[in-house]
Amino acid sequence: MPLSIQDEHFNQTLDLLKSVPATFPVYLVGGCVRDLLLTRKPDDYDVVVAASEALAFAGRLAQRCRSRVVSLGKGSDIVYRIPCRSRLIDVIPMVGESIEADLHQRDFTANAIAVDVRTQDPIDVCGGISDIGSRTLRMVSEEAFRKDPLRMLRAYRIAAQLGFAIDGPTQTAISRHAWAIASSAAERIRIELFKLLRCDQSLWAVRSMSDRGLLGALFPEIEAGRGCTQNRYHRFDVLDHTLMVFAAMETAWNGPLDGLSESLGAFAKSLPPIDRAWMKLAALLHDIAKPIVREEDLDGAVHFYEHESLGADMARAVCIRLKCSNRETETISTLIRHHLRPFLLFDAERKGQLTRRGIARFLMACTPLVRHVLFHAVCDHLGKADWKIEPGEPKFLAFMDRLDNVWCRSMKTAEDSAGFPDKRLLTGEDLIREFGLRPSATFQKLLDAVEEARLADEIHSRAEAIDLVRNMLNFPK
């Protein structure tokens, strides 16, 4: 029986494919069919034809679209891509002698459904339509993971994106083959990982990956936290604490998180998916140095001296290994390097040793990631226990809100001082014009001193900034 899909974009694609002369069957296959059955708009369309006809068919299709053919991959993995009328169409050579044989080589049953373009008849030899109906992700065969271990990570990504459950035998197979994921290309791992972390609900996937050995195979540094006990302030070992911090972040993004101020909560919800993804990765990596630096004194007290500094360096190495962008690498390592600073400021506050200058130095060191660091600190604090049972320390949480307010006020003050680039009261051009200085290392010291004084609420205008520099240089008025 022909498949009836009421989707204008799909029907336009069918008409386009039908208009291309062909004496052989043409099939829509894979994720596009799955998404259409789920009433989701496909990102692109995969078209399968006989291997001997693929290039010629792609060429004729490109002519219809007044486009071009872009060859991707090599040998048996080649794909012919045609950008066409606000959609991407990939023409893929058939694997095997029939479409049925091709479908049996695919990864998951939900992706192993074809539609004959001429008749719109579905071809479902693996039970994919039924699995889509029950929202189940099931492997076509275990051989899929042997041929391409990345499919194990893709299983979690697809399930998280679609709200599917991964069936038991598939999870068991992942446990058996998890070690092989390290052989996959770093670029491919990064793409799948960030797609997973961009999902609103990815905690269950990360927990399952940890239980199945897949997370540890990807990140031995994270797995080293399993069984690494902490000090009296922590209920969990390093690994479970890490997952609780991750959980707090997702809770804040998907609904209210008890203990997170309204202002920081609004900031967290304003973050785009890509920023949420790198923050989740930073959460997974923030304590990876703890198992290395762990010390226990004669009284049995546990310490992790300098774990934030070593952890930042280790996280940088992980990001480089994953082929992350420079921006991702820098933001993740910077957040981890400074993630303890809010706790140290709170400790100084409790001891009566906190100064405005101390807060200003924190704000300067963490710019432009101040609010990211504060949000992470709240989640890190709540992740020491189960915040649903044991609420966080009210004084600490109130202090985080206070730091956030200080930062927001400083930004508002800078914005009100119109005409100053980068929200600073003085620039290098001002130093040249007002004092006749030449660019040198002194420039940065002077500008930093002005910014520190502004953030410490000691100066509020350009005139006051000029007076400060004049005094530092011992220039007469």
N, C-alpha and C positions, 0 to 999 in steps of 0.2 A: 504494500500500500504506500503511495507517495507520502512523503513527509510534508505536513502542512505547517509552515512557519510564516506567521504574519509579521514580516519585518521588511520594510521598504528597501533598506540597504542590502539585505540578503537577496531579495528578488531582483534588484538591479544588478547585483553581481552575477546571479544565475543567468540573466538575460545577456549580460556581457560575455560570459563564458560560452553560452550557446551560439553566439554570433561568430565565434572563431571557427573556421572550417576545420573539421577533424573527422577522420574515418575510424576512430578508436574511442573507447570509453574515457570520459573525463570525470574525475571525482573530487568533491570537496571532502576534506578529511581533517580529523584531529580537533584541536582546540576551538576552531571556529564553529564546528558542528556542536560541540559540547556547550559552548556559550550560547548559541542560538536556542538550544533545547532548554537552557536555563533563563531564556529571555534576557540575556546580556548581549551588548553590542560587541562583536569580535574586534580585537585590536588589528587583526590581519586575517587573510584567507590563505589556507594551504590547499593547493590543487595538485592532485597526483595523476600522472599519465604514464603510459608505458615508457620505460627508460630510453628506448631508442627514439622516441618521439618528443621527449621533454624539451630539448633546446629549440627545435623547430616550432613547437606549439608556443613556447614562451615568446619567440620572435614575432609570431603572428598576433599574439595577444598584445604585445607591446605596440605593434602597429595600430591596432584598434584603439589603444589608449593614447596614441600619439606620445608614447613614452620610450623607455629604453630598458634593456635587460642588464641587470647587474648580477654577475656570477659570484656566489658566495661559497666558500668551502672548496674541497678538492675531492677527486675520485668519486667513490660511492656516496660521499656525504655532500655532494654539490647541490646547491639550490639556486634556481634562477628567479631573481626578485624583480618585480615590475611595479614601480610606483604608478598608481592609476586612479585618477578621479577621487582623491581624498581617502584612498585605501591602499594598502600594500597587498600584493598578491604574490605568493611564492609558488612557483611551479617546481614540483619535486619528482624526480624519477622514481617509478614504482620499484619497491624491493620485492623480488620474487616474480613469479610468473602470473600472479593474479592479485586482485585487490584484497582477497581474503588472506593470502599469504602475507601481504604487506601489513595488514592490520595485526596479524599475530606477532609481528616484530616490534610493535609499539610498546610504550611504557605502561600506561594505565588503561583500563577498560573504558573509562570515560573519554579517553582520547583516541580510542580505537573504533570509531564509528565513521563510516563514509556515506556520502550521499551522491548517487548517480546524477550528474548535472542534467542529463537528457530527460530522465523519468522522475527525478526527485525521490526515487526509492532509497530507503535507508539500507545499509549493509552493516549488520551488527552481529559479528561472529563471536564476540567475547562477552556479551551481556552488558555492554556499556550503558544502554538506555535504561535498563533496570537499575544499575548502580547509580546513575544520575538521579533517578527517581527517589532512591533511598539516601542520596547524598553521601555515597561511599566511594572512597578512592581505593582501588584494588589493582594490584599489579597484573599485567597480562601473563607474565611468567617471571620467575626468578632470574632467568637469563638476561632480562632487561637491565638488572643492576650489575651483572658481570660485564656486559658490553659497555655500559656507560654508568659508572658509579655516581655521577652527578645527579642521576635520576632519583637517588635517595633524598637529597636535599630538595630537589624539585617536588617530591611528593609532599613535603611539609609546606612548601611555598604554595602549591596549588590548593592544598586542603585549607590553608589559612585564608587564602584569597576567596575561596568559594564557600567556606563554612562547611566543608566536608569532614567526615571522620575517616581515618586510615584504618582499613580492616586488619584484624589480628595477624593473619599469615603474612601480610605485607610488612607489618612492623617487625615480625620475627625474622623475615628475610633481611630487613635493614640491619638488625642486630648482627646477623651473620656476616654481612658484607661491609659494615660501617668503616672498617679499617681502610678500605680501598678508596675512600673519598679523597684521600690525600694525593692520589695520582691524577686527579682532575686538574685542568688548567686553572690557575689562580683567578684569571679574569672571569671565567665562567662561574667559579664559586662566588666571587664577589657580587656578580649580577644577581644570582639566585638568592644569596644571603640578604642583600639589601631589599630585594622585592619582598622577601619574607618579613623583614623588620619594618617595612613600611605598612604592613597590615595592622589594623586596629587591634586584632586579637591574635598575637603571636606567642604569648607566654606558654600556652599549652604545648605549642610546637617545640619551643626551646626546651621545655622540661622533658618532653618525650625524646627529643634528640639526645639530651643528657642521659636519660635512662637507657637508651638504645646504644650508647657509645658513639653516636655520630658527632655530637658536639665536641667530645674529647678528641676524636680523630681530626676534626677541623682545628681545634684549639687545645693542644696539650697543656698550654699555660692555664686555661680555665679548669681543666680536669684536675690539675695538681691541687686545687683547692678542696677537693673531696676529702673529708676526714681531717682537714687542717683546722684544729680547734682554735678558738679565739679567747679574748679576755672576758672578764666578768660582765662587760657591757653588752656582749653578744650572746644571743640564745643559740645561734646556728653556726655551723662551720663555714669556711670561706665560700664554698660553692653554693650552699643553700642561702647564705646571706646575699650573694650576688643575684640569685634568682628572685629573692624577695625585693631587692632594689628594682630589678626589672619589672616585677609585678606592680610595685608602687607607681612606677612611671605609667604603665598602661592603664592603671586604675585612674590616675589623674587625667589621662587623655580621653578616657571613655565615660567618665562620670566624676562625681566629687570624691576627693581623697581627704579623709579626715586628718586634720593637722596642717594641710596646705592652705595658706592664706588665699583670700579671694583674688588679690592682685597677682600673685605668683601663679595661681590656678588659671587665671585668664591668659597670662603670658604663655603657660604651657600649652593651652588649647590653641593658641594662635600659631604655634609652630607648624610649618608645612610638613608633609609626610617624610620628605628626604631628611629634614633636620631631626625628626623623631627617630629615624632609622639610625643616624650616626650617634644620637644620644643613647639609644638602646645598646649599640655596640660598645660605647664607652662604659655603660653600666656593666656589661659583661666583662670588660677588661680592667675595671678600675682597681681591683685588688689582686691582680695576678702576681704581684711581687711578694705578697704576704707569705706564701709557703717558703720562699727563698730567704727572707730576712727574719723569719720567726725566731724569737728568743724567749727563754723562760728563765726568770731570775731565781734566786735561792728561796724566795717566798712562794714560788709557783706562779707568780704573775707573768702573763704573756705580753710581749711587746713586738711591735712591727716597725721599728725605727727606719725612717727614710723610704718606706714602701711606696709612697706616692711618687717620689723622684725616680726610683728604679722602675716603678710600674709605668710611668710615662714613657721611659726609654723602651721598655719591652713592648708597650702598646704601639709605639712608632714602628718597631720592627715587624709586629703583626700586620699593621696596615700596609707597610711596604711589601710584605709577603703576599698580601691579598691584592696588590696593585691598586690600592685606593688612590683617589685623587690627592693632590697636595693639600687642598683645602680640608678634605676629610681627615687626612693624617694629622695636620696641624691642630685642628679643632679638638680631635679626640685626645691627642697627647697633651694639649694644653689643659683641657678640662681635668684630666687625670692628675696632672702635675699639681694643680691647685685645689683638688677636691677636698683636702683636709683644712684649708685655710678658714672656712666658716667655723669649723669646730674649734680651731685655735683661737679665733677671735672671741668665741663664746666663752672659752676657758679664761681668757684675759678679762672678759666682762665680769665673770663670777669672782675673780680675784681682785677686782677693782683696779686693774692695770690697763684697761682699754682706753686708747686715746683716739681723738679725731684723726690724727696723722696715721695711726695704725689702720683705721678703716679706709682712709684715702689710699694708702699703699696697696691694700687689698683690691680696691676698685681699679686702680691703675694697672695692677698686674694682670687682672682678669678681663679687662676691656678687650674686645667687645662681648665677652662671654659671661659677664657678671651674673645675669639672671639665669643663664644655663647652669652655672656653678651652684647658685643658690637653690635652684630647683633640684639639681642632683643631690645636694646636701640634705634637703628635706627627705627625699626618697631613701638616701643612704642611712639617715637616722632612723626612719621608720622601719627599714629593712633589718635592723638589729634584732627585731622580734616580729611577731605577727601583729601588725597594727590594728587588725580587726578585733583582736582580743586585748592587746595591751597598747593603749594610746601612747603616742609619743610624749616626750618631756615638754610640757607646755611652755616653759621658759625658753627652751632652745627654739621651738617653733616660732614663738613671738619674736625672738631675736632675729631669726631669718627674715621675718616680715619687716622688722625695723631696718635691716641692712638693705632690703629691697626698696623700702621707702626712701632711704638716703640716696640710693642710686637714682631712683626715678626723679627725686627732687633736683639732684645735680644735673641730670639731663634736661629738665625743664628750665633750670636757671641758664644753662648754656644756650638752649634754643631761644630764650628770651633776649639773650645778648646777640641780637641779629648781626649778621655779616661776618661772623667768625668761622672759617672753614674748620671742619672736623670737630665742631663744638668746643674749640679751645679759645681762651681769651686772647692769647698771643700766638703768632706764627713766626716762622723763620724770617719772613719778609719784614715783620715788625721789628725784629732785632737788628736787621740791616738798616732799616730806615730810621729807627729811633736812636740807635746807639752806634751806628757805623761799624758794626761787627761784620766779620767775614765768616762764611760757613765753616764750621769746625765741630769737633766733638763737644765743645762747650755749649753749642746750640741746644743739643738734646738735654743736657743737664739743666740748663736754664728753663727750657720749656717744660720739662718734667717737674721742676720745682714749682713753677706757676700752676701746673695742673694739680699737683698734690695739695697746694694751698687752697685752690678752688674747691677741690673735693672735700677738704677738711673744713670747709665753710669759713675760711679765714679771709678770703678775698672774693669779690663779687662782680668786679667790673674791669674793663680794659685799663682804666687809669690806675687802679690798685695793682694790677699785674705789672704795669710799667714801673711803678714805684718799687715793687718787690725786686724786679730785675736790677733797677738802678742801685738799690741798696746792696744787692749781692755783688755788683760790679764796682761798688764804692764810687759811683759817678755822682757828681754834684747835681743838685736840682736846678 
